[in-house]
Every structure is written in C-alpha cells, then in structure tokens.
Amino acid sequence: RRRENMTPEYMSLTDAAKYLGYGSKHVVYDLIKAGMPVIKVGKTMRVSKTAIDTFMHAHEEVITDEK
C-alpha cells in the first residue's frame, strides 16, 4: 500500500517549515514568538503537527480591499 500524508506528529523546526511550505526554519521561530506552542527537551525543539494546524486556524483572516 502507498502511504498517503504520513507527516509525523512531532517535527523538527526544519520539517515544520517544510510542512508549512517554507524553505527555512526561521519562519517557525517567528511563529513560536507569536505564540505557537513548542516542545523543548534540553536543546531539542519539536513542533506538533496538531499545534501548527491549530495555531494557523486560529490566525486565519479574511483580507479585503476595503480601507
């Protein structure tokens, strides 16, 4: 069988950036500064796929051309 959408629940910052469609993990640092939860054990940081999805949904906006 072919495995579809096998993104792990816990990702490195680099993998989290890829999951979000970015080439650099620096954008993930910006999201963490904005309040996205991160798991830190010693010097290792991991981001939960669920936390990313929840954070992104909570920050959805409808942008209009109105001023």
Secondary structure, 3 states (H helix, E strand, C coil): CCCCCCCCCEECHHHHHHHHCCCCCHHHHHHHHCCCCCEEECCEEEEEHHHHHHHHHHCCCCCCCCC
